[in-house]
Amino acid sequence: MGSPFDFFSPQSWPSDTSVSVQAQKNRALLAAAMMRGGFRPYDKEWWHYTLTDEPFPDTYFDFPVR
């Protein structure tokens, strides 16, 4: 993907072109799949997506997922 997960620099931006062509393709593939699934990207982190039609937008869930 061109940078580690949780690596906070412009290199982590989905639009960054300093990463390899393969990383750019991988990011585009992830973005296309996530957007088809109803998620929208965050423009500063290639790994960060938010559900567009969040069913509980004002609820914070704090419990372990098993």
N, CA, C and O atoms as CSV, one atom per row, in Angstrom:
chain,resi,resn,atom,element,x,y,z
A,1,MET,N,N,0.817,-1.200,0.000
A,1,MET,CA,C,0.000,0.000,0.000
A,1,MET,C,C,0.862,1.265,0.000
A,1,MET,O,O,0.327,2.370,-0.090
A,2,GLY,N,N,2.154,1.124,0.097
A,2,GLY,CA,C,3.044,2.265,-0.023
A,2,GLY,C,C,3.451,2.914,1.277
A,2,GLY,O,O,4.422,3.670,1.314
A,3,SER,N,N,2.731,2.635,2.342
A,3,SER,CA,C,3.084,3.136,3.673
A,3,SER,C,C,2.457,2.196,4.688
A,3,SER,O,O,1.483,1.505,4.388
A,4,PRO,N,N,3.024,2.174,5.900
A,4,PRO,CA,C,2.406,1.346,6.934
A,4,PRO,C,C,1.039,1.892,7.337
A,4,PRO,O,O,0.746,3.070,7.131
A,5,PHE,N,N,0.220,1.039,7.904
A,5,PHE,CA,C,-1.050,1.428,8.513
A,5,PHE,C,C,-0.743,2.357,9.674
A,5,PHE,O,O,0.226,2.136,10.399
A,6,ASP,N,N,-1.547,3.390,9.861
A,6,ASP,CA,C,-1.373,4.394,10.924
A,6,ASP,C,C,-0.064,5.169,10.794
A,6,ASP,O,O,0.495,5.610,11.799
A,7,PHE,N,N,0.426,5.338,9.578
A,7,PHE,CA,C,1.607,6.149,9.294
A,7,PHE,C,C,1.085,7.505,8.843
A,7,PHE,O,O,0.563,7.635,7.735
A,8,PHE,N,N,1.220,8.501,9.685
A,8,PHE,CA,C,0.560,9.781,9.462
A,8,PHE,C,C,1.490,10.786,8.781
A,8,PHE,O,O,2.127,11.610,9.436
A,9,SER,N,N,1.551,10.698,7.481
A,9,SER,CA,C,2.292,11.658,6.670
A,9,SER,C,C,1.568,11.770,5.338
A,9,SER,O,O,0.700,10.951,5.037
A,10,PRO,N,N,1.907,12.761,4.543
A,10,PRO,CA,C,1.260,12.866,3.230
A,10,PRO,C,C,1.403,11.606,2.382
A,10,PRO,O,O,0.602,11.383,1.475
A,11,GLN,N,N,2.404,10.786,2.659
A,11,GLN,CA,C,2.565,9.531,1.915
A,11,GLN,C,C,1.393,8.583,2.153
A,11,GLN,O,O,1.173,7.671,1.356
A,12,SER,N,N,0.650,8.778,3.218
A,12,SER,CA,C,-0.518,7.948,3.521
A,12,SER,C,C,-1.795,8.442,2.868
A,12,SER,O,O,-2.825,7.772,2.934
A,13,TRP,N,N,-1.739,9.591,2.247
A,13,TRP,CA,C,-2.924,10.115,1.570
A,13,TRP,C,C,-3.234,9.244,0.361
A,13,TRP,O,O,-2.318,8.894,-0.383
A,14,PRO,N,N,-4.479,8.889,0.143
A,14,PRO,CA,C,-4.826,8.068,-1.016
A,14,PRO,C,C,-4.368,8.670,-2.342
A,14,PRO,O,O,-4.088,7.937,-3.291
A,15,SER,N,N,-4.291,9.981,-2.413
A,15,SER,CA,C,-3.913,10.659,-3.658
A,15,SER,C,C,-2.405,10.825,-3.835
A,15,SER,O,O,-1.967,11.348,-4.859
A,16,ASP,N,N,-1.611,10.396,-2.871
A,16,ASP,CA,C,-0.161,10.579,-2.945
A,16,ASP,C,C,0.431,9.801,-4.113
A,16,ASP,O,O,0.138,8.618,-4.287
A,17,THR,N,N,1.254,10.455,-4.903
A,17,THR,CA,C,1.861,9.796,-6.062
A,17,THR,C,C,3.338,9.466,-5.849
A,17,THR,O,O,4.008,9.011,-6.776
A,18,SER,N,N,3.854,9.690,-4.636
A,18,SER,CA,C,5.249,9.341,-4.374
A,18,SER,C,C,5.415,7.851,-4.082
A,18,SER,O,O,6.537,7.345,-4.071
A,19,VAL,N,N,4.306,7.145,-3.844
A,19,VAL,CA,C,4.375,5.698,-3.617
A,19,VAL,C,C,4.432,4.991,-4.973
A,19,VAL,O,O,4.175,5.602,-6.011
A,20,SER,N,N,4.765,3.726,-4.955
A,20,SER,CA,C,4.912,2.975,-6.203
A,20,SER,C,C,3.602,2.910,-6.992
A,20,SER,O,O,2.516,3.104,-6.446
A,21,VAL,N,N,3.732,2.638,-8.259
A,21,VAL,CA,C,2.557,2.481,-9.112
A,21,VAL,C,C,1.699,1.328,-8.597
A,21,VAL,O,O,0.471,1.416,-8.602
A,22,GLN,N,N,2.341,0.253,-8.154
A,22,GLN,CA,C,1.585,-0.881,-7.615
A,22,GLN,C,C,0.798,-0.471,-6.373
A,22,GLN,O,O,-0.357,-0.866,-6.215
A,23,ALA,N,N,1.406,0.313,-5.496
A,23,ALA,CA,C,0.703,0.794,-4.301
A,23,ALA,C,C,-0.477,1.684,-4.699
A,23,ALA,O,O,-1.547,1.595,-4.098
A,24,GLN,N,N,-0.292,2.527,-5.693
A,24,GLN,CA,C,-1.383,3.376,-6.164
A,24,GLN,C,C,-2.528,2.526,-6.708
A,24,GLN,O,O,-3.697,2.830,-6.468
A,25,LYS,N,N,-2.201,1.479,-7.430
A,25,LYS,CA,C,-3.232,0.576,-7.952
A,25,LYS,C,C,-3.945,-0.144,-6.816
A,25,LYS,O,O,-5.166,-0.302,-6.849
A,26,ASN,N,N,-3.190,-0.581,-5.814
A,26,ASN,CA,C,-3.794,-1.263,-4.667
A,26,ASN,C,C,-4.736,-0.335,-3.909
A,26,ASN,O,O,-5.821,-0.744,-3.496
A,27,ARG,N,N,-4.322,0.901,-3.732
A,27,ARG,CA,C,-5.174,1.879,-3.048
A,27,ARG,C,C,-6.449,2.130,-3.840
A,27,ARG,O,O,-7.533,2.234,-3.265
A,28,ALA,N,N,-6.320,2.227,-5.158
A,28,ALA,CA,C,-7.494,2.448,-6.015
A,28,ALA,C,C,-8.432,1.245,-5.956
A,28,ALA,O,O,-9.651,1.410,-5.927
A,29,LEU,N,N,-7.872,0.043,-5.940
A,29,LEU,CA,C,-8.680,-1.179,-5.849
A,29,LEU,C,C,-9.453,-1.211,-4.528
A,29,LEU,O,O,-10.648,-1.506,-4.507
A,30,LEU,N,N,-8.762,-0.905,-3.429
A,30,LEU,CA,C,-9.418,-0.850,-2.117
A,30,LEU,C,C,-10.518,0.209,-2.116
A,30,LEU,O,O,-11.628,-0.046,-1.648
A,31,ALA,N,N,-10.215,1.382,-2.633
A,31,ALA,CA,C,-11.203,2.472,-2.646
A,31,ALA,C,C,-12.438,2.082,-3.451
A,31,ALA,O,O,-13.563,2.336,-3.020
A,32,ALA,N,N,-12.239,1.473,-4.607
A,32,ALA,CA,C,-13.376,1.078,-5.442
A,32,ALA,C,C,-14.247,0.051,-4.724
A,32,ALA,O,O,-15.474,0.147,-4.742
A,33,ALA,N,N,-13.609,-0.925,-4.097
A,33,ALA,CA,C,-14.364,-1.962,-3.383
A,33,ALA,C,C,-15.125,-1.369,-2.195
A,33,ALA,O,O,-16.289,-1.704,-1.974
A,34,MET,N,N,-14.482,-0.505,-1.444
A,34,MET,CA,C,-15.130,0.088,-0.278
A,34,MET,C,C,-16.293,0.996,-0.688
A,34,MET,O,O,-17.346,0.983,-0.050
A,35,MET,N,N,-16.105,1.777,-1.744
A,35,MET,CA,C,-17.180,2.663,-2.183
A,35,MET,C,C,-18.356,1.873,-2.751
A,35,MET,O,O,-19.508,2.272,-2.583
A,36,ARG,N,N,-18.076,0.760,-3.420
A,36,ARG,CA,C,-19.175,-0.113,-3.878
A,36,ARG,C,C,-19.955,-0.659,-2.689
A,36,ARG,O,O,-21.158,-0.901,-2.785
A,37,GLY,N,N,-19.262,-0.850,-1.567
A,37,GLY,CA,C,-19.896,-1.365,-0.366
A,37,GLY,C,C,-20.572,-0.297,0.484
A,37,GLY,O,O,-21.083,-0.597,1.562
A,38,GLY,N,N,-20.579,0.943,0.009
A,38,GLY,CA,C,-21.283,1.996,0.739
A,38,GLY,C,C,-20.422,2.798,1.694
A,38,GLY,O,O,-20.949,3.482,2.572
A,39,PHE,N,N,-19.115,2.729,1.543
A,39,PHE,CA,C,-18.215,3.491,2.403
A,39,PHE,C,C,-17.632,4.666,1.639
A,39,PHE,O,O,-17.487,4.612,0.418
A,40,ARG,N,N,-17.297,5.727,2.361
A,40,ARG,CA,C,-16.636,6.871,1.735
A,40,ARG,C,C,-15.220,6.989,2.312
A,40,ARG,O,O,-15.004,6.724,3.494
A,41,PRO,N,N,-14.274,7.381,1.486
A,41,PRO,CA,C,-12.879,7.469,1.941
A,41,PRO,C,C,-12.587,8.753,2.711
A,41,PRO,O,O,-13.292,9.754,2.586
A,42,TYR,N,N,-11.547,8.691,3.494
A,42,TYR,CA,C,-10.991,9.863,4.175
A,42,TYR,C,C,-9.747,10.256,3.384
A,42,TYR,O,O,-8.904,9.403,3.108
A,43,ASP,N,N,-9.617,11.508,3.019
A,43,ASP,CA,C,-8.570,11.909,2.083
A,43,ASP,C,C,-7.161,11.981,2.655
A,43,ASP,O,O,-6.227,12.308,1.924
A,44,LYS,N,N,-6.980,11.688,3.936
A,44,LYS,CA,C,-5.648,11.741,4.543
A,44,LYS,C,C,-5.113,10.365,4.966
A,44,LYS,O,O,-3.984,10.272,5.447
A,45,GLU,N,N,-5.904,9.295,4.794
A,45,GLU,CA,C,-5.465,7.955,5.207
A,45,GLU,C,C,-6.023,6.924,4.238
A,45,GLU,O,O,-7.240,6.801,4.104
A,46,TRP,N,N,-5.151,6.179,3.558
A,46,TRP,CA,C,-5.627,5.210,2.569
A,46,TRP,C,C,-6.457,4.100,3.196
A,46,TRP,O,O,-7.223,3.454,2.479
A,47,TRP,N,N,-6.348,3.847,4.477
A,47,TRP,CA,C,-7.034,2.750,5.159
A,47,TRP,C,C,-8.330,3.172,5.843
A,47,TRP,O,O,-9.042,2.318,6.372
A,48,HIS,N,N,-8.652,4.447,5.847
A,48,HIS,CA,C,-9.754,4.973,6.652
A,48,HIS,C,C,-10.994,5.201,5.786
A,48,HIS,O,O,-10.973,5.986,4.838
A,49,TYR,N,N,-12.067,4.500,6.130
A,49,TYR,CA,C,-13.348,4.621,5.420
A,49,TYR,C,C,-14.462,4.746,6.443
A,49,TYR,O,O,-14.354,4.231,7.555
A,50,THR,N,N,-15.531,5.430,6.067
A,50,THR,CA,C,-16.685,5.621,6.936
A,50,THR,C,C,-17.938,5.164,6.189
A,50,THR,O,O,-18.118,5.471,5.011
A,51,LEU,N,N,-18.779,4.445,6.874
A,51,LEU,CA,C,-20.027,3.989,6.283
A,51,LEU,C,C,-20.895,5.193,5.956
A,51,LEU,O,O,-21.203,5.997,6.836
A,52,THR,N,N,-21.285,5.320,4.709
A,52,THR,CA,C,-22.036,6.489,4.253
A,52,THR,C,C,-23.389,6.609,4.945
A,52,THR,O,O,-23.733,7.681,5.442
A,53,ASP,N,N,-24.143,5.546,4.984
A,53,ASP,CA,C,-25.464,5.571,5.623
A,53,ASP,C,C,-25.390,4.921,7.003
A,53,ASP,O,O,-26.061,3.924,7.269
A,54,GLU,N,N,-24.582,5.490,7.857
A,54,GLU,CA,C,-24.382,4.979,9.212
A,54,GLU,C,C,-25.727,4.881,9.932
A,54,GLU,O,O,-26.414,5.892,10.082
A,55,PRO,N,N,-26.117,3.680,10.382
A,55,PRO,CA,C,-27.427,3.536,11.015
A,55,PRO,C,C,-27.513,4.139,12.423
A,55,PRO,O,O,-28.608,4.424,12.907
A,56,PHE,N,N,-26.371,4.332,13.078
A,56,PHE,CA,C,-26.356,4.898,14.428
A,56,PHE,C,C,-25.313,6.017,14.497
A,56,PHE,O,O,-24.327,5.878,15.221
A,57,PRO,N,N,-25.498,7.105,13.776
A,57,PRO,CA,C,-24.454,8.129,13.671
A,57,PRO,C,C,-24.110,8.833,14.981
A,57,PRO,O,O,-23.014,9.377,15.110
A,58,ASP,N,N,-25.000,8.836,15.933
A,58,ASP,CA,C,-24.753,9.542,17.187
A,58,ASP,C,C,-24.515,8.605,18.364
A,58,ASP,O,O,-24.606,9.018,19.520
A,59,THR,N,N,-24.211,7.344,18.069
A,59,THR,CA,C,-24.007,6.363,19.131
A,59,THR,C,C,-22.561,5.890,19.129
A,59,THR,O,O,-22.016,5.535,18.085
A,60,TYR,N,N,-21.941,5.888,20.314
A,60,TYR,CA,C,-20.590,5.376,20.472
A,60,TYR,C,C,-20.687,4.001,21.105
A,60,TYR,O,O,-21.177,3.862,22.225
A,61,PHE,N,N,-20.227,2.994,20.401
A,61,PHE,CA,C,-20.274,1.623,20.902
A,61,PHE,C,C,-18.920,1.297,21.524
A,61,PHE,O,O,-17.879,1.448,20.884
A,62,ASP,N,N,-18.946,0.856,22.757
A,62,ASP,CA,C,-17.719,0.540,23.479
A,62,ASP,C,C,-17.836,-0.873,24.053
A,62,ASP,O,O,-18.169,-1.058,25.224
A,63,PHE,N,N,-17.559,-1.852,23.214
A,63,PHE,CA,C,-17.610,-3.240,23.652
A,63,PHE,C,C,-16.679,-4.067,22.759
A,63,PHE,O,O,-16.433,-3.714,21.606
A,64,PRO,N,N,-16.177,-5.149,23.300
A,64,PRO,CA,C,-15.279,-5.988,22.498
A,64,PRO,C,C,-16.037,-6.724,21.406
A,64,PRO,O,O,-17.176,-7.147,21.609
A,65,VAL,N,N,-15.415,-6.873,20.266
A,65,VAL,CA,C,-15.966,-7.658,19.176
A,65,VAL,C,C,-15.245,-8.985,19.165
A,65,VAL,O,O,-14.016,-9.032,19.118
A,66,ARG,N,N,-16.006,-10.067,19.209
A,66,ARG,CA,C,-15.365,-11.396,19.248
A,66,ARG,C,C,-15.635,-12.142,17.989
A,66,ARG,O,O,-15.181,-13.276,17.834
